[in-house]
Amino acid sequence: MAGAITHGRTPTADGRQGGPLIVTEDAELLDDLLRLCAAAGARAEVHPGVPERGGGWESAPLVLVGDDAARRVRGARRRRGVVLVGRDQDDSGVWQRAVEIGADHVLMLPDGERWLVDRIADVAEGAGRPALTVGVIGGRGGAGASTLACALAVTSARQGRRTLLVDADPLGGGLDVLLGGETAEGLRWPAFAASRGRVGGGALEESLPELHALRVLSWDRGDSVTVPAPAVRAVLAAARRRGGAVVVDLPRRIDEGVAEALAQVDLGVLVVPAELRAIASAGRVASVFGMVLRDLRVAVRGPYAPGLDDREVARLLGLPLVGEVPSEPQRLDEGLPPGGAARGPLARFCTAFWERVPVEGAGV
């Protein structure tokens, strides 16, 4: 059980990331909290009361106060990130003690173990603002969505952001191929098929192929493997916790796994060739994806059918216009992925896109 208490508090003194501070003299509770810290990949500092001179109390990103220690920390300086941890589900007085020490949360073990492991792991990873996640969808087959997804990711990485490119279409050709890295070392989607619960963001990032200064999660060339929806949720949540930008190349159908991906997409870009049949197809795609995505926009590709331009295509679809996606010859034989030519028209389009949709914490 975990409950939140809202009230005014002073922030952590210096924002330094590290392991949590545990304040308790309850040996059994301490064993449990150290076990949960180990499960989250964090090393804790342990004190029976507020550390002398308040250093650990003020600088630790998270403070876990055993219910036995609540009276000993009552006079400590108020700060964010304090959790009062107990075991007695029927103790109504715990809420009063939490208010007295300025706790953000009250948590009871063992029910709250999962929540606490996630919170400690966020601390261990230095989790801040989640990555801006952009989903790219083709209005019809061959619309160029994968090319645009790659170009957006390549441009984001070139601008110094931590960037992850995710291939969410197991029936596609593989984004690592578009980036010229199909033989690059690193894990692909099938390796995460058994993932449940929480995936470490740092471990995920280090395990993936690095191509053109970005990380890529694609499919291998083996037999088709179904990645369950919980695994998709866990992997994308881990990617978002790292901050920066995540670009997802989405298929034109929605199954359980795609629905999990869409739930974490902040902005959808529908790529539509400027021809009447493509617009008709894109309208059906937009009607489905628009029910899930809060923000769906259209990017138009020429050449244009008579009477059409990018604004007219956007008007017919009833979607905000991102702009016209320029054509650019593929130059993989020269080692250049889509958007790899920094002064090319596609890179300029993507640069303008990221300028209009700024990412917090670039380069973090």
N, C-alpha and C positions, 0 to 999 in steps of 0.2 A: 504494500500500500504506500503510495506517495501522495502528499498533498502540498499545495503551494500556499504561501502566505505573501501578501503584497504589502509593502510599506516602504518608507523612505530609508535609504542606506547610503553610506559613502562608498565609492568604488574602491576596488583593489588598488593599493598604493602605486605600483609601478607596472602592472599588467604582465609581469614576467611569467612565462609558462614553465611548468615543471610538474612534479608529482603532487598529489594532494597532501594536506596536513591532517593527520588523525589525532584527535584529542580524546583519550579514554584511559581508564585504568581497569576496565572490564576485560579480562584476558580472553574470554570466549568471544566477545564481540570483536576484539582486536584481531583474533585469528580469522574471523569471517571477513573483516574489512581488508586485511592483507591478502587474503585469498582472492577477493574480488578485484583488488588492485592488480594482482598478478595476472588475472584473466584479461584485464583491460590493457596490459602492457605498460603499467605505470609503477614507479617506485615511490612509496610514501615516506613521509617524515612523521614520526610518532612522538607525542608528548602527553603527559598526564594532565596538563593544563595549558594555559596560554604560554607560549615560549617567552623567555626573558627578553625584554626590550621589544617584544612584539614583532620581530622580524619575520618569522615564519607565518605568524598569523596574518600579517598585512600583505605578504608577497605571494603566498601560495595561491594558485588559481582556484583551488577548491578546498574547503575545510569540512571534514566529517567529524562532528561532535557526538560522542556517545552520550546517551541520555544520562548516564552516571556522572558525566562531567559538566552538565548544563549549568549547575550552580557555580562551578569553578571558573567558567568563562563569562559569567553574567556581566562583569564590568569591562570586558574587552571592547576595543574600538569597533563600532559598527562597520560592516563591509559586505560586499556582495559575495555570493558563492558559498554560503554556510548551509550545511545540511545537518539537521538533528536526526540521529539514527537511534532507534530503539527496537524493542521486541514485543512489548506488551500492547496488543491491539486494543485492549479495553481501557487503557490509561488515558482518560480524557484530559488530564493535567499536562500532557505532553505539549499540547498546543500553546498553553500559557507559557511554558518554559521556552518554547521556540520563539515566541514573541519577545520574551525577555532577553534573549541572546541575539536577536536580529536575524533569525534563520530564514532562508529563502524557502526551504522545503522541510517537511517532516516525512521521514521514511521509516517503515517498519520491515524488519527482516523476519522471515525469508521472502515475503511476498514482493518486496521492492528490489530484489537482487538484479533483475534484468535491467531495470531503469538505472540503477546505480552504476552498473558496469558500463552502460552506454555513456553516462555522464563522465565517469572517470576516463574513459577512452577518448572522449572529446577533449578533455584536458591534456591527456598525453600527446594528442596530435596537434594541440594548439588551435583547435577548431574556432573559426571566426565566422564571418559572413559566408554563406554557401556560394558555390560557383553559380554564375549566370549560366543557365542551361538552355541552349537553342536547339530545337528540333527542326530538321529539314525534311520535307515530304514532297514527292513528285506528284504533280497533278494528273499525270498519266505515265505509263511506262516510257522510259527513255527521255524523261523531261530534263535530266541533268541534275537531279537532286544530289546524287553522290558526289559529283564534281564540285558543286557549290559547297557541300558540307566539308569536303577536304580543303577547299580554298579558304573557307572561313576559319578553319582550325589552323592551317598553315600561317595565315595572316595574323591571327591572334598570337600564336607562339612567336612570330617574328617581332611583334610589338612588346615582347617581354613578359607575357602572361603565362602562368601555369595553365596548360591547355591539355584536355583529353578529348580525343575523337572516338566516338562509340559507333560501331556498326550494329544496328538493331535489326538488320534484315538478313537472316540466315540463308535466304535464297538469292541474295545478291552476289556480285562477283568478288566481294571482299575489298574493303577500303585499303588494306595494306598493299594490295596489288596496285591500286591507283596511286599510292605513295611510293611505289617501287620498292616495297619492303616485305614481300611475301616470304622471304627466307630469313628475315630478322629474328633473332632470338627473343623469346618472351612468351608469355601465356596468351592463349586465345579463349574465346567464350566457353568451349567445352570444359576447360579446367575449372570453371566456376559453377558448373551445373549442380554440384552438391552443396553450394553455399547456403547457409541458413543464418538467421540472426544478423549479427554485425560483422562486416568485413572491415579490416583496418585500412584506412585511407592511404597511409604511407606505404604499407606493404603492397597494396594494390598498384599504386603508382610505380613502385620499383620493379614489380613483376612483369609489367607490360613492355612490349617493344617500344623503343624510342626512335622516332623517325622525324627528321626535319625539326628538331627541338620540341616535339610534342609526343605525348604518349598515345598509343592506339590500341583499342580493344576491338578485334575483328574476329573472323571465323577462320578455322583451319581448312585444309583441303580434304579432310577425312570424311567419314560417313556423317550424315546429318545427326546432330545431337539436339534434343529438346532441352532448353534451359528453362527450368520452372520459374514461374512468376516471382516466388520469394527470393530466388537467387538474383533475378534482374533487379528487384527492389534493393537488395542488400548491396549489390555492386554499384549501382548508380548513386545510392545514398553515400557510400564511401567516397566516390569520386567527387560529389558535390561538397563534402565536408572539407576538401582540400582547397577550396576557393579557386579564383581565376575564372576560367571558362570551360564548359563542357559542350561539345557539339555532337548531336545524335542524328545519324542518318536513319530515318524511319521508313518502314515499308508502308504501302498504301492500304493495308488491312489492319484491323485491330483484333488481337487476341489477348490473352491474359498477360503475357509478357510485355507486349506493346502498351497495354493499358497501364502497367506499372511504370514503364518509361515515361509515358505521357503525363502521369501524375507528378513527375519531377521536372517537367519542361516548363520554363518560364515564358518562352516565346517560340511560336511555330512559324516557319517560313514555308509557304506552299509555292513550289516552282512550277510555272505554267508556260508552255509554249504558246505563242500568240496565234492560235488557229482555233476555229470554231469547235472542232471535235475535242481538242484538248481542253478547251474551256468548259465544255459540257461534262467531260470526265472530271475535271477539277472541281466543278460544282458539287458533284456527288461526294468526292473525297472531303471537300470543305464542310459539307453538311454533317458528316460523321465525326471528323476530327474537331470541328467547331463545338461539338457538344461536350468535349473533354478539355480542350485548351481554352484558357481564359483570353489569350492574346494570339490570334492567328492572322498573319499578314501574307501578302502575295508578292513574289518576285517574278517578273515576266521575262521570257526569252524570245528574241526574234528568230528569224524574220517574221514580219507582221503580215497577216492576211489583210486583204483590202478592207479599209474602213476601221482597222484596229490600231490602237497604240497602247502603251502600258497603262495609261489612266483609264482607258475604256475597258480593258481587261479587268482591272481592279473594280471598276464600277459594276460590270456584269456579274462579278463574283460577290460583290458586296463586302469586300475586304480592304483594309488599309494597304497602301502600296509601299513596298520596300524600295523598288526601283527596277530598272532594266538590267538583267544579267548579261554582260557582254560576252561575245564568243571569243575563244582563245584556243589556238591549236595546242594539243597535248605535246609535251616535250620531255616525256619520261626518258627517252633515249639520251637526253642531255642531263639527266639527273634532276629535272625540275618537275615537281608535282603540280597539280592545279593550284594556281595562285602563287607559285614559287618564284615567278619573275616579279620582283618587288615593284617595278615600274610598269608592269603589264596592266591591261584594262581590267582583268579579273581581280588582281590584287588591289587596284585602286577602288573598285566597287566594294570589296570586303573591308578595306580600311575605312571607307566612308560608313559602312554598316556599323562597325565597332565604335566609331566616333558618335554615331547617333544612339547607340545602345551601350553606354559605358559600363565597364565591369569594375566593381569595387575590388580593391586589394590587388591590383595588377602586379604580377611578379611575385606574389606571396607564395 
